[in-house]
Amino acid sequence: MDLAGLRKSNIHLKILRFFHENQASIDTPRGVATWIGEDRLKVKRALEDLVKLQILIAHRTTSTTGYSYTRDAKLISKIAKILEQSKPS
């Protein structure tokens, strides 16, 4: 998956919107799933997709993984455009 492909995935867009609107947050797959109303396993897979794209940062411990938003200003700007273009009408 690439940045353009994110537009096609509702779950990826929901996660992007959550982190874009809460840029200082760090949350677990369970927490993100609760916030966006999606299945935890699907959320976990999508979170890892976003880590591979360097949109999210994985903070791994022995018991869980927390995810936070990138600090890359150029990438945040690109994501803002994707979210703007993907708003439900």
Chimera marker file (.cmm) of the C-alpha trace (Angstrom):
<marker_set name="trace">
<marker id="1" x="0.000" y="0.000" z="0.000" r="1" g="1" b="0" radius="0.5"/>
<marker id="2" x="1.113" y="3.553" z="-0.722" r="1" g="1" b="0" radius="0.5"/>
<marker id="3" x="-0.202" y="6.976" z="0.257" r="1" g="1" b="0" radius="0.5"/>
<marker id="4" x="-2.567" y="7.112" z="-2.729" r="1" g="1" b="0" radius="0.5"/>
<marker id="5" x="-3.959" y="3.682" z="-1.835" r="1" g="1" b="0" radius="0.5"/>
<marker id="6" x="-5.039" y="4.957" z="1.572" r="1" g="1" b="0" radius="0.5"/>
<marker id="7" x="-7.993" y="6.738" z="-0.060" r="1" g="1" b="0" radius="0.5"/>
<marker id="8" x="-9.478" y="3.343" z="-0.922" r="1" g="1" b="0" radius="0.5"/>
<marker id="9" x="-9.438" y="1.980" z="2.624" r="1" g="1" b="0" radius="0.5"/>
<marker id="10" x="-12.061" y="3.257" z="5.045" r="1" g="1" b="0" radius="0.5"/>
<marker id="11" x="-10.285" y="1.833" z="8.093" r="1" g="1" b="0" radius="0.5"/>
<marker id="12" x="-6.946" y="3.416" z="7.137" r="1" g="1" b="0" radius="0.5"/>
<marker id="13" x="-8.702" y="6.763" z="6.585" r="1" g="1" b="0" radius="0.5"/>
<marker id="14" x="-10.416" y="6.538" z="9.988" r="1" g="1" b="0" radius="0.5"/>
<marker id="15" x="-7.074" y="5.848" z="11.685" r="1" g="1" b="0" radius="0.5"/>
<marker id="16" x="-5.375" y="8.666" z="9.763" r="1" g="1" b="0" radius="0.5"/>
<marker id="17" x="-8.132" y="11.078" z="10.718" r="1" g="1" b="0" radius="0.5"/>
<marker id="18" x="-7.895" y="10.032" z="14.389" r="1" g="1" b="0" radius="0.5"/>
<marker id="19" x="-4.145" y="10.612" z="14.589" r="1" g="1" b="0" radius="0.5"/>
<marker id="20" x="-4.250" y="13.759" z="12.432" r="1" g="1" b="0" radius="0.5"/>
<marker id="21" x="-6.828" y="15.296" z="14.770" r="1" g="1" b="0" radius="0.5"/>
<marker id="22" x="-4.987" y="14.049" z="17.905" r="1" g="1" b="0" radius="0.5"/>
<marker id="23" x="-1.357" y="14.512" z="16.912" r="1" g="1" b="0" radius="0.5"/>
<marker id="24" x="0.033" y="14.305" z="20.452" r="1" g="1" b="0" radius="0.5"/>
<marker id="25" x="-1.693" y="11.027" z="21.296" r="1" g="1" b="0" radius="0.5"/>
<marker id="26" x="-0.157" y="7.590" z="21.696" r="1" g="1" b="0" radius="0.5"/>
<marker id="27" x="-2.663" y="4.752" z="21.675" r="1" g="1" b="0" radius="0.5"/>
<marker id="28" x="-2.867" y="0.957" z="21.491" r="1" g="1" b="0" radius="0.5"/>
<marker id="29" x="-4.723" y="-1.060" z="18.844" r="1" g="1" b="0" radius="0.5"/>
<marker id="30" x="-7.520" y="-1.633" z="21.363" r="1" g="1" b="0" radius="0.5"/>
<marker id="31" x="-7.793" y="2.092" z="22.098" r="1" g="1" b="0" radius="0.5"/>
<marker id="32" x="-7.756" y="3.101" z="18.432" r="1" g="1" b="0" radius="0.5"/>
<marker id="33" x="-10.350" y="0.412" z="17.600" r="1" g="1" b="0" radius="0.5"/>
<marker id="34" x="-12.601" y="1.789" z="20.338" r="1" g="1" b="0" radius="0.5"/>
<marker id="35" x="-12.224" y="5.386" z="19.126" r="1" g="1" b="0" radius="0.5"/>
<marker id="36" x="-12.955" y="4.602" z="15.475" r="1" g="1" b="0" radius="0.5"/>
<marker id="37" x="-15.498" y="1.802" z="16.033" r="1" g="1" b="0" radius="0.5"/>
<marker id="38" x="-13.682" y="-0.954" z="14.124" r="1" g="1" b="0" radius="0.5"/>
<marker id="39" x="-12.520" y="-4.522" z="14.807" r="1" g="1" b="0" radius="0.5"/>
<marker id="40" x="-9.292" y="-4.614" z="16.844" r="1" g="1" b="0" radius="0.5"/>
<marker id="41" x="-7.494" y="-7.145" z="14.606" r="1" g="1" b="0" radius="0.5"/>
<marker id="42" x="-8.285" y="-5.162" z="11.450" r="1" g="1" b="0" radius="0.5"/>
<marker id="43" x="-7.123" y="-1.997" z="13.209" r="1" g="1" b="0" radius="0.5"/>
<marker id="44" x="-3.877" y="-3.693" z="14.275" r="1" g="1" b="0" radius="0.5"/>
<marker id="45" x="-3.111" y="-4.718" z="10.673" r="1" g="1" b="0" radius="0.5"/>
<marker id="46" x="-3.919" y="-1.223" z="9.397" r="1" g="1" b="0" radius="0.5"/>
<marker id="47" x="-1.745" y="0.372" z="12.106" r="1" g="1" b="0" radius="0.5"/>
<marker id="48" x="1.199" y="-1.758" z="10.971" r="1" g="1" b="0" radius="0.5"/>
<marker id="49" x="0.549" y="-0.739" z="7.335" r="1" g="1" b="0" radius="0.5"/>
<marker id="50" x="0.790" y="2.888" z="8.459" r="1" g="1" b="0" radius="0.5"/>
<marker id="51" x="4.031" y="2.176" z="10.353" r="1" g="1" b="0" radius="0.5"/>
<marker id="52" x="5.523" y="0.748" z="7.126" r="1" g="1" b="0" radius="0.5"/>
<marker id="53" x="4.561" y="3.996" z="5.358" r="1" g="1" b="0" radius="0.5"/>
<marker id="54" x="6.226" y="5.941" z="8.213" r="1" g="1" b="0" radius="0.5"/>
<marker id="55" x="2.947" y="7.712" z="8.985" r="1" g="1" b="0" radius="0.5"/>
<marker id="56" x="2.822" y="6.170" z="12.447" r="1" g="1" b="0" radius="0.5"/>
<marker id="57" x="5.590" y="5.334" z="14.900" r="1" g="1" b="0" radius="0.5"/>
<marker id="58" x="5.332" y="2.033" z="16.804" r="1" g="1" b="0" radius="0.5"/>
<marker id="59" x="6.418" y="2.184" z="20.445" r="1" g="1" b="0" radius="0.5"/>
<marker id="60" x="6.885" y="-1.517" z="21.253" r="1" g="1" b="0" radius="0.5"/>
<marker id="61" x="7.094" y="-2.957" z="24.771" r="1" g="1" b="0" radius="0.5"/>
<marker id="62" x="6.897" y="-6.581" z="25.894" r="1" g="1" b="0" radius="0.5"/>
<marker id="63" x="3.193" y="-6.317" z="26.725" r="1" g="1" b="0" radius="0.5"/>
<marker id="64" x="1.768" y="-3.987" z="24.070" r="1" g="1" b="0" radius="0.5"/>
<marker id="65" x="2.485" y="-1.530" z="21.278" r="1" g="1" b="0" radius="0.5"/>
<marker id="66" x="1.481" y="2.092" z="21.331" r="1" g="1" b="0" radius="0.5"/>
<marker id="67" x="1.249" y="4.097" z="18.127" r="1" g="1" b="0" radius="0.5"/>
<marker id="68" x="1.872" y="7.791" z="17.576" r="1" g="1" b="0" radius="0.5"/>
<marker id="69" x="1.682" y="10.152" z="14.618" r="1" g="1" b="0" radius="0.5"/>
<marker id="70" x="4.656" y="11.124" z="12.487" r="1" g="1" b="0" radius="0.5"/>
<marker id="71" x="6.423" y="14.423" z="13.190" r="1" g="1" b="0" radius="0.5"/>
<marker id="72" x="7.372" y="14.838" z="9.505" r="1" g="1" b="0" radius="0.5"/>
<marker id="73" x="5.755" y="18.139" z="8.451" r="1" g="1" b="0" radius="0.5"/>
<marker id="74" x="5.791" y="17.279" z="4.713" r="1" g="1" b="0" radius="0.5"/>
<marker id="75" x="4.107" y="13.944" z="5.344" r="1" g="1" b="0" radius="0.5"/>
<marker id="76" x="1.516" y="15.560" z="7.649" r="1" g="1" b="0" radius="0.5"/>
<marker id="77" x="0.743" y="18.045" z="4.869" r="1" g="1" b="0" radius="0.5"/>
<marker id="78" x="0.237" y="15.212" z="2.353" r="1" g="1" b="0" radius="0.5"/>
<marker id="79" x="-2.032" y="13.392" z="4.793" r="1" g="1" b="0" radius="0.5"/>
<marker id="80" x="-4.065" y="16.575" z="5.356" r="1" g="1" b="0" radius="0.5"/>
<marker id="81" x="-4.685" y="16.721" z="1.582" r="1" g="1" b="0" radius="0.5"/>
<marker id="82" x="-5.721" y="13.050" z="1.461" r="1" g="1" b="0" radius="0.5"/>
<marker id="83" x="-8.133" y="13.556" z="4.351" r="1" g="1" b="0" radius="0.5"/>
<marker id="84" x="-9.554" y="16.722" z="2.769" r="1" g="1" b="0" radius="0.5"/>
<marker id="85" x="-10.141" y="14.903" z="-0.540" r="1" g="1" b="0" radius="0.5"/>
<marker id="86" x="-11.656" y="11.907" z="1.259" r="1" g="1" b="0" radius="0.5"/>
<marker id="87" x="-14.271" y="13.739" z="3.307" r="1" g="1" b="0" radius="0.5"/>
<marker id="88" x="-17.687" y="12.078" z="3.082" r="1" g="1" b="0" radius="0.5"/>
<marker id="89" x="-20.090" y="14.184" z="1.047" r="1" g="1" b="0" radius="0.5"/>
<link id1="1" id2="2" r="1" g="1" b="0" radius="0.2"/>
<link id1="2" id2="3" r="1" g="1" b="0" radius="0.2"/>
<link id1="3" id2="4" r="1" g="1" b="0" radius="0.2"/>
<link id1="4" id2="5" r="1" g="1" b="0" radius="0.2"/>
<link id1="5" id2="6" r="1" g="1" b="0" radius="0.2"/>
<link id1="6" id2="7" r="1" g="1" b="0" radius="0.2"/>
<link id1="7" id2="8" r="1" g="1" b="0" radius="0.2"/>
<link id1="8" id2="9" r="1" g="1" b="0" radius="0.2"/>
<link id1="9" id2="10" r="1" g="1" b="0" radius="0.2"/>
<link id1="10" id2="11" r="1" g="1" b="0" radius="0.2"/>
<link id1="11" id2="12" r="1" g="1" b="0" radius="0.2"/>
<link id1="12" id2="13" r="1" g="1" b="0" radius="0.2"/>
<link id1="13" id2="14" r="1" g="1" b="0" radius="0.2"/>
<link id1="14" id2="15" r="1" g="1" b="0" radius="0.2"/>
<link id1="15" id2="16" r="1" g="1" b="0" radius="0.2"/>
<link id1="16" id2="17" r="1" g="1" b="0" radius="0.2"/>
<link id1="17" id2="18" r="1" g="1" b="0" radius="0.2"/>
<link id1="18" id2="19" r="1" g="1" b="0" radius="0.2"/>
<link id1="19" id2="20" r="1" g="1" b="0" radius="0.2"/>
<link id1="20" id2="21" r="1" g="1" b="0" radius="0.2"/>
<link id1="21" id2="22" r="1" g="1" b="0" radius="0.2"/>
<link id1="22" id2="23" r="1" g="1" b="0" radius="0.2"/>
<link id1="23" id2="24" r="1" g="1" b="0" radius="0.2"/>
<link id1="24" id2="25" r="1" g="1" b="0" radius="0.2"/>
<link id1="25" id2="26" r="1" g="1" b="0" radius="0.2"/>
<link id1="26" id2="27" r="1" g="1" b="0" radius="0.2"/>
<link id1="27" id2="28" r="1" g="1" b="0" radius="0.2"/>
<link id1="28" id2="29" r="1" g="1" b="0" radius="0.2"/>
<link id1="29" id2="30" r="1" g="1" b="0" radius="0.2"/>
<link id1="30" id2="31" r="1" g="1" b="0" radius="0.2"/>
<link id1="31" id2="32" r="1" g="1" b="0" radius="0.2"/>
<link id1="32" id2="33" r="1" g="1" b="0" radius="0.2"/>
<link id1="33" id2="34" r="1" g="1" b="0" radius="0.2"/>
<link id1="34" id2="35" r="1" g="1" b="0" radius="0.2"/>
<link id1="35" id2="36" r="1" g="1" b="0" radius="0.2"/>
<link id1="36" id2="37" r="1" g="1" b="0" radius="0.2"/>
<link id1="37" id2="38" r="1" g="1" b="0" radius="0.2"/>
<link id1="38" id2="39" r="1" g="1" b="0" radius="0.2"/>
<link id1="39" id2="40" r="1" g="1" b="0" radius="0.2"/>
<link id1="40" id2="41" r="1" g="1" b="0" radius="0.2"/>
<link id1="41" id2="42" r="1" g="1" b="0" radius="0.2"/>
<link id1="42" id2="43" r="1" g="1" b="0" radius="0.2"/>
<link id1="43" id2="44" r="1" g="1" b="0" radius="0.2"/>
<link id1="44" id2="45" r="1" g="1" b="0" radius="0.2"/>
<link id1="45" id2="46" r="1" g="1" b="0" radius="0.2"/>
<link id1="46" id2="47" r="1" g="1" b="0" radius="0.2"/>
<link id1="47" id2="48" r="1" g="1" b="0" radius="0.2"/>
<link id1="48" id2="49" r="1" g="1" b="0" radius="0.2"/>
<link id1="49" id2="50" r="1" g="1" b="0" radius="0.2"/>
<link id1="50" id2="51" r="1" g="1" b="0" radius="0.2"/>
<link id1="51" id2="52" r="1" g="1" b="0" radius="0.2"/>
<link id1="52" id2="53" r="1" g="1" b="0" radius="0.2"/>
<link id1="53" id2="54" r="1" g="1" b="0" radius="0.2"/>
<link id1="54" id2="55" r="1" g="1" b="0" radius="0.2"/>
<link id1="55" id2="56" r="1" g="1" b="0" radius="0.2"/>
<link id1="56" id2="57" r="1" g="1" b="0" radius="0.2"/>
<link id1="57" id2="58" r="1" g="1" b="0" radius="0.2"/>
<link id1="58" id2="59" r="1" g="1" b="0" radius="0.2"/>
<link id1="59" id2="60" r="1" g="1" b="0" radius="0.2"/>
<link id1="60" id2="61" r="1" g="1" b="0" radius="0.2"/>
<link id1="61" id2="62" r="1" g="1" b="0" radius="0.2"/>
<link id1="62" id2="63" r="1" g="1" b="0" radius="0.2"/>
<link id1="63" id2="64" r="1" g="1" b="0" radius="0.2"/>
<link id1="64" id2="65" r="1" g="1" b="0" radius="0.2"/>
<link id1="65" id2="66" r="1" g="1" b="0" radius="0.2"/>
<link id1="66" id2="67" r="1" g="1" b="0" radius="0.2"/>
<link id1="67" id2="68" r="1" g="1" b="0" radius="0.2"/>
<link id1="68" id2="69" r="1" g="1" b="0" radius="0.2"/>
<link id1="69" id2="70" r="1" g="1" b="0" radius="0.2"/>
<link id1="70" id2="71" r="1" g="1" b="0" radius="0.2"/>
<link id1="71" id2="72" r="1" g="1" b="0" radius="0.2"/>
<link id1="72" id2="73" r="1" g="1" b="0" radius="0.2"/>
<link id1="73" id2="74" r="1" g="1" b="0" radius="0.2"/>
<link id1="74" id2="75" r="1" g="1" b="0" radius="0.2"/>
<link id1="75" id2="76" r="1" g="1" b="0" radius="0.2"/>
<link id1="76" id2="77" r="1" g="1" b="0" radius="0.2"/>
<link id1="77" id2="78" r="1" g="1" b="0" radius="0.2"/>
<link id1="78" id2="79" r="1" g="1" b="0" radius="0.2"/>
<link id1="79" id2="80" r="1" g="1" b="0" radius="0.2"/>
<link id1="80" id2="81" r="1" g="1" b="0" radius="0.2"/>
<link id1="81" id2="82" r="1" g="1" b="0" radius="0.2"/>
<link id1="82" id2="83" r="1" g="1" b="0" radius="0.2"/>
<link id1="83" id2="84" r="1" g="1" b="0" radius="0.2"/>
<link id1="84" id2="85" r="1" g="1" b="0" radius="0.2"/>
<link id1="85" id2="86" r="1" g="1" b="0" radius="0.2"/>
<link id1="86" id2="87" r="1" g="1" b="0" radius="0.2"/>
<link id1="87" id2="88" r="1" g="1" b="0" radius="0.2"/>
<link id1="88" id2="89" r="1" g="1" b="0" radius="0.2"/>
</marker_set>
